[in-house]
Amino acid sequence: MRLNKILKQAAMVVALALLIVSCEDDFGSIGTSIVGEVNFDTELAQDLKIAAYSRNYADASGFNGVQTSGTSVGVVGFYKDPTYGSTTSSLLTQVALSSTNPDFGDETEIDSVVFSLPYYSSLVETDTDGNSTYTLDSIFGNTPGQMKLSVYRSNFFLNSLDPAEDFESSAIYYSNEISEFQGVEGDLLFEVRDESGGIQEEGFVLDASEIVLTTPNLDDAGNPDGTNDVDRLSPRIRLSYRNGIAADEAVLDYWKQAIIDQEGQGTLLNQNTFNDYFRGLYLKAEAIDDKGSAILFDVANLNVTIYYSFTNEDSTTDDSGETVSTGTGNISLRSSGVRAIAYENDFSQSPIGSTSFNESQNVIDGEENLYLKGGDGSIALIDLFGADEDDNGVADQLEALRACNIIVNEANLQFYVQQDELSAGSNGELEPERVFIYDYDNNATLLDALIDNTTGEGGAVNTRTNHLGRLSREVDGDLSSNGVSYRVRLTQHINNIIKNDSTNVRLALSVSQNVTIDNTALIGGTGGIQDGQRVPFSGVISPEGTILHGTASSDEEKKLRLRLYYTITEEIDPNSPCGLALGL
């Protein structure tokens, strides 16, 4: 009998007390309600009521896109998902001067102009000659190849405060509106070209090679002394335009008029006057032959640097009487202030492409498949514990569980990948490594995430893995292997609902590039800053997507279930509401 078994185990309390420390280590992220309780046999309940369905927040669904202003991560490029379709990403950003109200000296000439966009990369090794090998990070491409990237001077003024809110709150810019801004494509400043003689002149391919800059050292007479100054840079897009090269003169002339000649005109006086004058940069990506890759990068590292020479009162003259410049300097325009990402999607052939997709979702019983797509895409919504038939504000099954005297040791959701629904051409490398779950009703991070301090090698991809498990694969450790499932632990959240009477909120699941980023982005058309619905920024910057088995999946082994591992502390009548809820 269960009661006799419990009484026998109770006699072991003293011995179990010696193991309290190790138990606390095991359940440190599970919840405070475990500490001090006697841990008897663990039971499993997995027939709890749950409904999960998808929500497309892209423009095609009637929403106004998703907020892309406010993120420090930029996205540019082209990504074609075999299941969902293609997305082209461009970036609009204000820029800040490295120094305001500058003094450029007299008779100033530009020596060079350099555009730089560093990739996320990791150093692999450096050989004895100083040559470094890198691997690129945060590059996504199902159709890698030449793509086009053009950099324009934007004539559209980005407000930092919202005029519609009497300038009392931050302005919000959405993914689907930026490419339509009047004047966003102003003067063409740079075109990123393949310097290695690529197939198409206007395109380029990503390169993981380090960049080595060699500058001859000069003797006292100004002649090369036979030695070189070597500067090594991590992989990046780097465009250099130099004085003395005929093809570059137009670029240098433009920047001389745009920046150097503005000295004393008031336009460079402070950042506000500069923003009004030079309104920003627009990085426009385009696919070539339906190919390209999406690049994630630290926007703060995007810059244009102008190197110049000048004369001043300390300048000297040579034997012919010509003035010799004795001064050099540089000034940079760095991405800063308001930024926003533009997404242009073609989801017409995808599962979420229909304008009636959201209305077709079964919110009572859930759906067979759950569609997760980053960027301007879709999430899954999850309702726990079923209906509130007695209309008292609490789900009936939850009321029954609250009447149970149980200890919840672990609660989790196991999301299995629906490999049969992923389109041909999809592979394990295209599957998101992480997912993120959050309180959708309150746009809040769950307590389970906040108290999960797990970390490992590799940075964010191995962080919060107790709460948000990484994608398990058919071949462990092989990132090209097909994904199997994600395990999301909700122990503290469920404990608070059952034992502490916390509100049973609706949950949402999204893909994620970095599960340590808790900031959220407003879904256009769902309300204002305070009351609108949101998605994680870590999902907004992600191009990846997947399909998961839902609560109505025909595969009983893989259908989504809420699993409760619990301990009973007293006999439970199997026919009581508590016993029925637990499936005894």
LINQUI-V159254 format. One record per residue. N is the residue number from 1. SS is DSSP state (hx for helix, st for strand, lp for the rest). PHI is phi in radians with two decimals (NA if undefined). Layout:
N & SS & PHI
N & SS & PHI
//
This chain:
1 & lp & NA
2 & hx & -1.06
3 & hx & -1.11
4 & hx & -1.08
5 & hx & -1.13
6 & hx & -1.14
7 & hx & -1.13
8 & hx & -1.12
9 & hx & -1.24
10 & hx & -1.08
11 & lp & -1.17
12 & lp & -1.69
13 & hx & -1.00
14 & hx & -1.05
15 & hx & -1.15
16 & hx & -1.21
17 & hx & -1.06
18 & lp & -1.18
19 & lp & -1.79
20 & hx & -1.02
21 & hx & -1.05
22 & hx & -1.16
23 & hx & -1.14
24 & hx & -1.11
25 & hx & -1.10
26 & hx & -1.15
27 & lp & -2.01
28 & lp & -1.00
29 & lp & -1.81
30 & lp & -1.58
31 & lp & 2.59
32 & hx & -1.23
33 & hx & -1.21
34 & hx & -1.40
35 & lp & -1.07
36 & lp & 1.57
37 & lp & -1.54
38 & lp & -1.44
39 & lp & -1.64
40 & lp & -1.64
41 & lp & -1.05
42 & st & -1.61
43 & st & -1.85
44 & st & -2.20
45 & st & -2.04
46 & lp & -2.41
47 & lp & -1.96
48 & lp & -1.24
49 & lp & -1.33
50 & st & -2.73
51 & st & -2.30
52 & st & -2.26
53 & st & -2.65
54 & st & -1.80
55 & st & -2.40
56 & st & -1.58
57 & lp & -1.89
58 & lp & -1.26
59 & hx & -1.04
60 & hx & -1.09
61 & hx & -1.54
62 & lp & 1.77
63 & lp & -1.42
64 & lp & -1.81
65 & lp & 1.31
66 & st & -2.29
67 & st & -1.06
68 & lp & -2.13
69 & lp & -1.44
70 & lp & 1.77
71 & lp & -1.82
72 & lp & -1.60
73 & st & -1.84
74 & st & -1.67
75 & st & -2.34
76 & st & -2.39
77 & st & 2.24
78 & st & -2.27
79 & st & -2.33
80 & st & -1.97
81 & st & -1.50
82 & lp & -1.04
83 & lp & -1.64
84 & lp & -1.71
85 & st & 2.04
86 & st & -1.88
87 & st & -2.38
88 & st & -1.86
89 & st & -2.02
90 & st & -2.26
91 & st & -2.30
92 & st & -2.01
93 & st & -2.55
94 & st & -1.24
95 & st & -2.30
96 & st & -2.04
97 & st & -1.31
98 & lp & -1.19
99 & lp & -2.62
100 & lp & -1.65
101 & lp & 0.84
102 & lp & -1.32
103 & lp & -1.97
104 & lp & -1.56
105 & lp & 1.43
106 & st & -1.89
107 & st & 0.86
108 & st & -1.30
109 & st & -2.24
110 & st & -1.45
111 & st & -1.50
112 & st & -2.84
113 & st & -2.24
114 & st & -2.20
115 & st & -1.73
116 & st & -2.40
117 & st & -2.37
118 & st & -1.23
119 & lp & -1.44
120 & st & -1.24
121 & st & -2.63
122 & st & -2.20
123 & st & -1.32
124 & st & -1.57
125 & st & -2.87
126 & st & -2.23
127 & lp & -1.44
128 & lp & -1.17
129 & lp & -1.58
130 & lp & 1.58
131 & lp & -1.36
132 & st & -1.88
133 & st & -1.98
134 & st & -2.17
135 & st & -2.05
136 & st & -1.45
137 & st & -2.13
138 & lp & 1.06
139 & st & -1.98
140 & st & -2.19
141 & st & -2.76
142 & st & -1.61
143 & st & -2.26
144 & lp & -1.11
145 & lp & 2.85
146 & lp & -1.05
147 & st & -2.48
148 & st & -1.89
149 & st & -2.37
150 & st & -2.06
151 & st & -1.98
152 & st & -1.93
153 & st & -1.45
154 & lp & -1.47
155 & lp & -1.83
156 & lp & -1.63
157 & lp & -1.49
158 & lp & -1.59
159 & lp & -1.33
160 & lp & -1.43
161 & st & -2.04
162 & lp & -1.48
163 & hx & -1.11
164 & hx & -1.23
165 & hx & -1.93
166 & lp & 0.98
167 & lp & 1.00
168 & lp & -1.79
169 & lp & -2.44
170 & st & -1.12
171 & lp & -1.24
172 & lp & -2.06
173 & lp & -2.07
174 & st & -1.88
175 & lp & -1.06
176 & lp & -1.73
177 & lp & -1.89
178 & hx & -1.17
179 & hx & -1.17
180 & hx & -1.66
181 & lp & -1.09
182 & lp & -1.18
183 & lp & 1.47
184 & lp & -1.13
185 & lp & -1.75
186 & lp & -1.52
187 & lp & -1.16
188 & st & -1.33
189 & st & -1.68
190 & st & -2.47
191 & st & -2.17
192 & lp & -1.40
193 & lp & -2.07
194 & lp & -1.45
195 & lp & -1.27
196 & lp & -1.56
197 & lp & 1.43
198 & lp & -1.14
199 & lp & -1.12
200 & lp & -2.12
201 & lp & -1.06
202 & lp & -1.47
203 & lp & -1.95
204 & st & -2.62
205 & lp & -2.11
206 & lp & -1.21
207 & lp & -2.31
208 & lp & -1.57
209 & st & -1.31
210 & lp & -1.23
211 & st & -1.86
212 & st & -1.92
213 & st & -1.85
214 & st & -2.03
215 & st & -2.13
216 & st & -1.12
217 & st & -1.46
218 & st & -1.92
219 & lp & -1.50
220 & lp & -1.12
221 & lp & -1.53
222 & lp & 1.51
223 & lp & -1.83
224 & st & -0.99
225 & st & -1.71
226 & st & 1.61
227 & st & -1.96
228 & st & -2.24
229 & st & -1.70
230 & st & -1.92
231 & st & -2.11
232 & st & -1.96
233 & st & -2.08
234 & lp & -1.17
235 & lp & -1.00
236 & st & -2.99
237 & st & -1.44
238 & st & -2.41
239 & st & -2.03
240 & st & -2.11
241 & st & -2.08
242 & st & -2.14
243 & lp & -1.13
244 & lp & 1.65
245 & lp & -1.84
246 & hx & -0.98
247 & hx & -1.17
248 & hx & -1.69
249 & hx & -1.07
250 & hx & -1.10
251 & hx & -1.16
252 & hx & -1.12
253 & hx & -1.08
254 & hx & -1.07
255 & hx & -1.25
256 & hx & -1.16
257 & hx & -1.20
258 & hx & -1.31
259 & lp & -2.15
260 & hx & -1.03
261 & hx & -1.27
262 & hx & -1.49
263 & lp & -1.00
264 & lp & 1.40
265 & lp & -1.60
266 & lp & 1.64
267 & lp & -1.26
268 & lp & -1.82
269 & lp & -1.05
270 & lp & -2.64
271 & hx & -1.17
272 & hx & -1.14
273 & hx & -1.16
274 & hx & -1.21
275 & hx & -1.06
276 & hx & -1.23
277 & hx & -1.47
278 & lp & -1.90
279 & lp & -1.42
280 & lp & 2.59
281 & st & -2.03
282 & st & -2.14
283 & st & -1.68
284 & st & -1.81
285 & st & -1.76
286 & st & -2.52
287 & st & -1.35
288 & st & -2.08
289 & lp & 0.98
290 & lp & 1.10
291 & st & -2.25
292 & st & 2.63
293 & st & -2.42
294 & st & -1.66
295 & st & -2.01
296 & st & -1.74
297 & st & -2.66
298 & st & -1.35
299 & hx & -1.08
300 & hx & -1.07
301 & hx & -1.58
302 & lp & -1.32
303 & st & -2.75
304 & st & -2.11
305 & st & -2.07
306 & st & -1.89
307 & st & -1.81
308 & st & -2.47
309 & st & -2.12
310 & st & -2.66
311 & st & -1.85
312 & lp & -2.66
313 & lp & -1.13
314 & lp & -1.66
315 & lp & -1.14
316 & st & -2.02
317 & st & -2.10
318 & lp & -1.55
319 & lp & -1.12
320 & lp & -1.54
321 & lp & 1.61
322 & lp & -1.32
323 & st & -1.29
324 & st & -1.81
325 & lp & -1.21
326 & lp & -2.00
327 & st & -2.16
328 & st & -2.32
329 & st & -2.82
330 & st & -2.66
331 & st & -2.47
332 & st & -2.07
333 & st & -1.95
334 & st & -1.98
335 & st & -1.01
336 & st & -2.85
337 & st & 1.37
338 & st & -1.44
339 & st & -2.40
340 & st & -2.74
341 & st & -1.81
342 & st & -1.76
343 & st & -2.00
344 & st & -2.09
345 & st & -1.84
346 & st & -2.18
347 & lp & -1.79
348 & lp & -1.05
349 & lp & -1.79
350 & lp & -1.66
351 & lp & -1.05
352 & lp & -1.72
353 & lp & -1.33
354 & lp & -1.29
355 & lp & -1.21
356 & lp & -1.77
357 & lp & -1.00
358 & hx & -1.11
359 & hx & -1.18
360 & hx & -1.46
361 & lp & -1.34
362 & lp & -1.50
363 & lp & -1.50
364 & lp & -1.57
365 & lp & -1.76
366 & lp & 1.53
367 & lp & -2.01
368 & lp & -1.23
369 & st & -2.16
370 & st & -2.00
371 & st & -1.88
372 & st & -1.99
373 & st & -2.50
374 & lp & -1.32
375 & lp & 1.21
376 & lp & -1.65
377 & lp & -2.25
378 & st & -2.58
379 & st & -2.29
380 & st & -1.97
381 & st & -1.82
382 & st & -2.32
383 & st & -1.88
384 & st & -1.81
385 & lp & 1.31
386 & lp & 1.33
387 & lp & -1.50
388 & lp & -1.89
389 & lp & -1.18
390 & lp & -1.51
391 & lp & 0.97
392 & lp & -1.87
393 & lp & 1.60
394 & lp & -2.27
395 & lp & -0.99
396 & hx & -1.03
397 & hx & -1.15
398 & hx & -1.14
399 & hx & -1.02
400 & hx & -1.15
401 & hx & -1.15
402 & hx & -1.19
403 & lp & -1.44
404 & lp & -1.44
405 & lp & -1.69
406 & st & -2.24
407 & st & -1.90
408 & st & -1.49
409 & st & -1.43
410 & st & -2.75
411 & st & -2.27
412 & st & -2.58
413 & st & -2.04
414 & st & -1.88
415 & st & -1.73
416 & st & -1.59
417 & st & -1.28
418 & lp & -1.56
419 & lp & -1.11
420 & lp & -1.17
421 & lp & -1.70
422 & lp & -1.23
423 & lp & -1.21
424 & lp & -1.03
425 & lp & 1.75
426 & lp & -1.38
427 & lp & -2.67
428 & hx & -1.02
429 & hx & -1.17
430 & hx & -1.60
431 & lp & -1.48
432 & lp & -1.09
433 & lp & -1.32
434 & st & -2.32
435 & st & -2.21
436 & st & -2.33
437 & st & -2.01
438 & st & -2.69
439 & st & -1.37
440 & lp & -1.28
441 & lp & -1.16
442 & lp & -1.97
443 & lp & 0.90
444 & st & -2.24
445 & st & -1.32
446 & lp & -1.28
447 & hx & -1.06
448 & hx & -1.01
449 & hx & -1.28
450 & hx & -1.17
451 & lp & -1.72
452 & lp & -1.52
453 & lp & -1.86
454 & lp & -1.18
455 & lp & -2.43
456 & lp & -2.76
457 & lp & -1.13
458 & lp & 1.80
459 & hx & 1.39
460 & hx & -1.10
461 & hx & -1.12
462 & hx & -1.98
463 & lp & -1.88
464 & lp & 0.98
465 & lp & -1.39
466 & lp & -1.23
467 & lp & -1.45
468 & st & -2.06
469 & lp & -1.15
470 & lp & -1.15
471 & lp & -1.09
472 & st & -1.41
473 & st & -2.18
474 & lp & -1.06
475 & lp & -2.06
476 & lp & -1.03
477 & lp & 1.51
478 & lp & -1.73
479 & lp & -1.23
480 & lp & -1.59
481 & lp & -1.36
482 & lp & -1.06
483 & st & -1.30
484 & st & -1.89
485 & st & -2.87
486 & st & -2.07
487 & st & -1.88
488 & st & -1.99
489 & st & -1.59
490 & lp & -2.19
491 & hx & -1.05
492 & hx & -1.16
493 & hx & -1.05
494 & hx & -1.20
495 & hx & -1.01
496 & hx & -1.14
497 & hx & -1.22
498 & hx & -1.39
499 & hx & -1.67
500 & lp & -1.96
501 & lp & 1.01
502 & lp & -1.21
503 & lp & -1.17
504 & lp & -1.46
505 & lp & -1.43
506 & lp & -1.34
507 & st & -1.79
508 & st & -2.38
509 & st & -2.12
510 & st & -2.36
511 & st & -1.27
512 & st & -2.61
513 & lp & -1.59
514 & lp & -2.71
515 & lp & -1.31
516 & lp & -1.53
517 & lp & -1.51
518 & lp & -1.71
519 & lp & -1.15
520 & st & -2.15
521 & st & -2.04
522 & st & -1.32
523 & st & -1.48
524 & lp & -1.07
525 & lp & 1.52
526 & lp & -1.79
527 & lp & 2.41
528 & lp & -1.56
529 & lp & -1.03
530 & lp & -1.46
531 & lp & -2.04
532 & lp & -1.32
533 & lp & -1.43
534 & st & -2.38
535 & st & -2.30
536 & st & -1.15
537 & hx & -1.04
538 & hx & -1.12
539 & hx & -1.54
540 & hx & -1.10
541 & lp & -1.53
542 & lp & -1.68
543 & lp & -1.50
544 & lp & -1.42
545 & st & -2.62
546 & st & -2.75
547 & st & -2.25
548 & st & -2.09
549 & st & -1.17
550 & lp & -1.74
551 & lp & -1.31
552 & lp & -1.89
553 & lp & -1.08
554 & lp & -1.35
555 & lp & -1.57
556 & lp & -1.07
557 & lp & -1.29
558 & lp & -2.00
559 & lp & -1.13
560 & lp & -1.23
561 & lp & -2.35
562 & st & -1.60
563 & st & -1.83
564 & st & -2.01
565 & st & -1.75
566 & st & -2.43
567 & st & -2.13
568 & st & -1.64
569 & lp & -2.00
570 & lp & -2.73
571 & lp & -1.11
572 & lp & -2.05
573 & lp & -1.25
574 & lp & -1.01
575 & lp & -1.61
576 & lp & -1.34
577 & hx & -0.93
578 & hx & -1.12
579 & hx & -1.08
580 & hx & -1.17
581 & hx & -1.11
582 & hx & -1.44
583 & lp & 1.28
584 & lp & -1.27
//
